[in-house]
Amino acid sequence: MMDKIILPQMEFMACHGVFAAEKKHPQLFRVRLVMETDLMTAGVSDNLEDTINYGETYQTVKRLVEENCFNLIERLAAEIADMVLENKQVALVTVQVEKAAAEVMPGMVIPACVEITRKQK
């Protein structure tokens, strides 16, 4: 079993969606990350260099979410997972992306969420 670093609720305003209005008007997106890694060294050393810097991770996710426009939250989640796994300290990542107001039919919106898990190759 691996140790975990969890970023439970990052919130961003962004333009992801299939419909034209979704691409023009920012909506609330919530991202949850669970990064599995070995935290034994960091637990002893108390050094930031021995762990995953979640401040840097947050900034990278923020840029990815806010500076891109994807049709599907599935694609957004996959892009976040790929970006997180660029850090070789992360053995496995689970990404959850929630679109707070997904239009399911004209005039009706509900929260929608996807969750994916990816591992190092």
N, C-alpha and C positions, 0 to 999 in steps of 0.2 A: 504494500500500500504506500502511495506517495503522499507527501505533504501537499498542502494547497494554499495558494494565495487567492483570495476572493475579493473582487471588486463588485459589490452586490447591486449597486444602482447608480450607474452613470447616466445622466440625462443630457440630451442634445436636441436642438432645434435644427431640422434638416428637411430636405425636399426629396424624398424617395417615394415612388409609387408609379402605377401604370397610367393614371389619369393626368391630363394636362394641368388641372388645378393643383394636384399634389406636387407637381414639378415646379410650380410657381410660388406656392405658399408654404412656408416652413411649418412642420408639425413636430410634435413631441415624440422622441424616440428614447427608449430606455435600453441600456445595454448592461448585461451581467456577464462577468468573466470569472471562470474558475480555472486557474492555472496550476497544474500539478507539477511539482518539482521536488528536489531534495533540499530541505531547509536545515539539515543537520549542521553544516558548516556555519551558516549564518546564525543559528541558535547559539553557537559557542563563541564565534568571533565578534558578534555585534557590529559587523561591517556591512555597509550597504552594497559593496562590491561583491559580496558573497550571496546575494539574493536577487530577486527580480525587482527592479525599481518600478514600483507601481505608479509613481508620479510620471515617469517617462512613458509608461504604458498608457496611462490615461491621456496624455497629450497626443500620442500617436493615434489612439482610437478616435479622439475628438476630431483631429484633422481628417481622418478617413471618413467619418460619418458626415461631417459638416461640409467638406469640400468636394464630395462626389454626389452623383444622382443615379441611383439604381432603380430599376423597375420593381424588383422583389426584395423583401427583407431576407429571403433565403440567400440571395447573392451578397447582400451586405454582411450577413453573418459569416459567410464563407470567406469574404475578403478580410474581415477582422481576424478570423482564425488563422488564415495564412500569414497575416502580419505579425500576430503574437508568436507564431511558431518560428519566425525568423530569429527569435531569441532561443538559442540552443539549450538554455537552462530549462525551458518549458518542455516537459515530456508529453503532456496532454493538455488540451484546452477545451473547455466547454463554453460556448458562446450562446447567450440568449439575447435575442433582439425583439423588443416589443414596440409595436406601432400603436400609440395610444388611441388613435382614432382612424381605424382602417374602414374605408367605405366598402360595405358588403353589398349594398344596393343603393340606388339613387335616394339620397336623403337619410340613409341609415348608416351610422358608424358605430363600431365596437372596437375594443382593444383586440389586437391580434399579435401572436407571439410565435417565434420559431426558436428551436434550440438544436444546436449541432455540436458534435464532439469530434475533434481531430487530434491526431498524434503525430509526433515526429516521424519522418520517413526513414 
